[in-house]
Amino acid sequence: MYNSINGCNCNSWKKHLFHGVIHAILAFKRGTNLANDLGIEIVLRTSAQRQISKALDVLGLKEKQMDMAIVLVNCPDYFIEELSEIFIRDDIVLKPNLSILKEIYNIPEEELAIMAVDDILIDRTSALIVEL
């Protein structure tokens, strides 16, 4: 089921994150990865950036309290338990905030008038493949 929040599909950020993870894994399999580390490759793909410094500027950790999404790839189940001892899980961070997404990804209103934000984000992630 999809609910609309701020003109966004509630699953759009989750879908976009999943899309970025899949593209990062496939890049390593094809040998077209931009980074030497899968985690950094996921940040590159999800941020739709080709430069690590720009990607980390967009989606990297900051020295302040912040929401974050943690992606585990091929990890044992006990990692989830260990993370739950350190962090408070709240899936609300996966709910999109259109004004924040517009700012982070520099999405103009004209583009939003013709495409849904989740499609824009996935399109930008996919564009990294074409640029190679």
N, C-alpha and C positions, 0 to 999 in steps of 0.2 A: 504494500500500500504506500502511496506517495502523498505526502502532505505538502502544501505550498507555504513556505516561509520566506518573506521578503522577495517574492517572485522567483524563488529557487525551489527545486526539488529537494526534499529533506535528505535524500540519499546522494545528492550531487557531489558533495565533498568526499564521501566514502567511495563513491564510484570513481571519482577523479583520482583519489589516492590509490585505489586498487589498480586503475589503469596505469598510473605511473610506476607502480611496483612491477606489474607484468612487463611493461616496456623495458624496465631496468634489467630484469632477469633475462629477457629475450636478447637484450643488447650484449650481455655477457656471453650468452650461448652463441651469438653470431660473431662475436669478436668486435663489435662496434661500440663497446662501452666507452664513455668519455672519461670515466674515473676508474681508479684501480680498486676501489672499495664499493661493494654493493650498496651499503648504506648511503654513501655519497652519491652514487648513481641514482638511487631512488629520489634523493633530494633534488638532483639535477632534473630528472624527468618530471617529477611532480611540480617543480617550480617553473618548468618550461624554460630553463636557462641552459646555456652551453658552458658558462664559466662557473666554476665552483664558488668563487667569492660572491658572485651575484646570487647564486642559488641559496647560499647560506645567509645572505642578506635578506632574501625573501622569506625563507622557511627555517632558517637555523635557530639555534637556541640563543636567547638573549639573557643578559644579566638582570633579570627582573622576574617577578612571578608571571607565569604564562601558562596558557593551555597548550597541550601538545598531543599529537597522535603518535603512538609507538607502533612500529611495524616489526613483527617478528617473522623471520624467514627461516624455515627449517631448523627451529629451535625446540629443545625438549619442553614438555608441558610444565616442568617445575619452574621455568623462567617466568611464566605468568604468575605463579604463586609468589616468587621473589619480588617481581615488580609490584604486586599488590601490597607488599609490605612497605614499599618505598613511596608509591604513588596512590592517589585516590582515583579510582576509575570512575569516569563520568562520560558517557557516550554523547553528552551534549556538545562536546568539542567537535563532533562530526556534523553538527547541524550548521548549514552555511549561513553566513551573515553577508548579504549582498554588498553592503557598503564596504566591508573589509575586503571582500574578494575583488571588488572593482578597483580598490586602491592597490592591493598587492599585485594584481595582474594587469593593472592599467587598462581596464576594460571600458571603452567609451559607451555612452548611452545608445549611440547609433548601432553598435554591434549587438547590444542587448535587445534592441527593437526587432532584430531579425533572427536571433539565436538565443536559446536558453543558456544560462550561465554554465550548467554542467557540460553542455555541448561545446561551449567556447573553451573551457578548461581542457577537455579531452582533445579538442582540435589542436590546441597549443602544445600539448604534450606530444601528440602524434607528429606535429610539424618538425620536431627535432630529428626524427627519422629521415624525413624528406631532405632536410638541410645537409645531411651527411652525404 
